[in-house]
Amino acid sequence: MVSKTERGSTGRGTSGELTKSGAYAYYLQGDRRLAALVLERTGAGRTKVKFEELPAGYLETLQKEFFNSDNTGAALVDVSRLPRLDGAKEDTSRSSSDSLVYSIAGSLANTIAATKQMLAADGWKQYVAPLEAHNTLLAFKKGPQGLSVSFTIQVGKNEQTSEVTTVWYSPTRVRFALAIPADATDVVFDGDRPYLNCITAGTIDTTVEFYRNELTALGWSPLSATDAAKQWPNAKLDEKIANGAVAYYIRGTRRPIVLSLHRRDDNKTAVEIEVPPFAQPQVLEAGQEIYGLPIPKVIKSGGGSPGDTEHTIEANVPAEVSTVLAFYRRELTARNWKEETQGAVLNPDKVVLNFTAPEGPAVLKLDHKYDLTIVSLVLHIPKPAAAKAEPAAQGDSVDALLKQAQQMMREAAADVTADRKSPAAPPPKVAGPGLRVLAENKAPVPVPDTAEDIAFDGADGKLEFNSASSLAVVADFYRSAMKQQGWDSRSSVINNANMVVLNFAKAGKSVSFTIMRMGSKTNVSADGSALRVASAKAASAPVQASAQDLEAEESGGLPVPKRHTMSEGTKTPFRRELKANIPLELADVLGFYRRELGKLNWKEEAGGAVVAPENVLLGYVSPEGPALLKLSRKDGETVVNVVVRHPDATAKAGILPKPGQAKVMFGNINSAAAAITFNNKTINVAAGAGTKAPDGPVLDLAPGKYKYSIKLPGKPMQTDEIELASDETWGLMIGPGGVLALQAY
């Protein structure tokens, strides 16, 4: 007999949850067999029912994610019943039981202050998440329930001039509902893992008693040294704090927590609850690299930025500094990075290490705050001797974007130059200096004879291998070999000393090669429709997504399923974008993004939504600004495009398009003036225009497709087309190789 797991906020678990698009529930038979019941509303007003047994390993995952939580099965707060400021005008088109939007007359600062006071009087305790602070996005907690409140002003206005502020309430799920004393101040709280830091006027004894009662009510019980030693041999529970107290608790068989109290000189008590170091990860696995640099698989947040002189990654890792340091020493050593002793700082909570990498010098910095290790890794890339140094950026967001465009143009020009220098007609079977085409090759594109560890998947359209040959030699091999086989080269903006991207097309098919120098090896990964070949795997029924397939990873600060064939995250001062290819059914990918974007407090907008079997278009309101999710099917994969816009920053920079229109800005990094023909009009662009500020020609246009062409001295006529959508801003930057179209907003 199948028995349903218990539902509620007692800490014993949950059977499932009701969502906007349906509901799901889990059923357990005995102690091993797990099944899921999924109810999904369809566009035809019907309900789709699916009941299936889940893999045994999924039960353990589910227990870790949900069964040790406080509040997964409890109802979210009905925001329509929450107090609102006097004079509030509700936006009924955007409001519901889980979304309340209203406008109020008054400045942004006054509205925020009044909202804080009003919610505090209603019993809501304000907090900030560790290492996060938002002036216009506030978080509150009341018992087991959470609330997110965001504030916006009219586009084009600022805090002083705006007379109307929009307030948006949305519920948040608090998975670990740790109690916060009523008089607590400086509250730092994480609802997704057991962490709390605050200050209270209570004494050590009264605070210990408060948490003993509150944690017991949530199902926590004291952890003894004997029980701790059984699972964590390195656990030491006899720690003493001067003028304070320490207590350990555990719930079921999950990770324990430690309550630390310290009496301060001002007669207040500092409170901290966290997972103790001995129960935190002791060995970190490597996750998906960011710009070729390693990052742990388990992170709270992370990201990075590439550049012509340095690549930078940052991450917040829920582990001790020593554990994170061991991870980076292991991963960087594997990349042939050499650790230098000069300038090294090795303290328990602070590390600074200098490295010599094959690509250039690098600096690793680790700091510890709250229960997180803050990672900063910077790889400095020396410029080629012939490269002319650029002046330092002035910190202006427009200048930063223009710098990015200029660098892309230089790399594109370098790529064109490299193509011209490639041998036009090498001897048969020889595709590059010293390299021949591998004879026993199953892939539909050439592979050099120095290739090792070849992995080719014709169903997914992926090819990967390593080579002892240098990056330049492998790149020249593909420029020549692909040309011999009739492939047309497509320009790429990535052509650096340590990474080259080559794009080719032929007969309606395409393939992209990413060639990177990894230590003593050159790694080549390729994907595209040209690599997909008919096979029994490709002809089989659609692959069912597993829990592991749909685990969330991060690319450019946005979520992407663990199973993907390509992901690319980009960020400018005015927009953030994610592009990804997922070899899973569209419905599974849609469910993934609705779940993960909901965790980020994104609110789906019903107006204009398209949900079809082969196409999805959903608008969102995110804490950063308006956002859009697009899903489509191509070559057996779901193609993902997520875009977040920052209208305030764009308006401040003076490049925000007029409502319903598109804006095109023209620039010229060459030393001579140039004339570009755009939409049958000749536009003169002065030398250096757009290189310091958006001071080149600007056009405001209706959405649509526009052709442009340019003829530079010594270059053939270049003709191309750009498609402009409503409320977009694009830049057309003229460089040595032609014109580069770059979307700014």
PyMOL commands that set and color helices and strands:
alter all, ss='L'
color gray80, all
select helices_A, chain A and resi 56-67+79-81+92-94+108-121+204-217+225-231+277-279+321-334+397-421+471-484+529-531+536-539+586-599+647-653
alter helices_A, ss='H'
color red, helices_A
select strands_A, chain A and resi 3-4+16-19+22-29+33-41+47-54+89-90+100-105+125-127+137-142+145-153+164-173+185-190+195-200+221-222+244-250+257-263+269-274+301-305+310-317+338-347+350-357+360-369+372-380+430-432+435-436+451-457+462-467+488-490+499-506+509-518+521-527+552-555+558-561+566-571+575-582+603-612+615-622+625-634+637-645+662-668+674-678+681-685+698-701+704-710+718-724+729-735+738-743
alter strands_A, ss='S'
color yellow, strands_A
deselect
rebuild
show_as cartoon
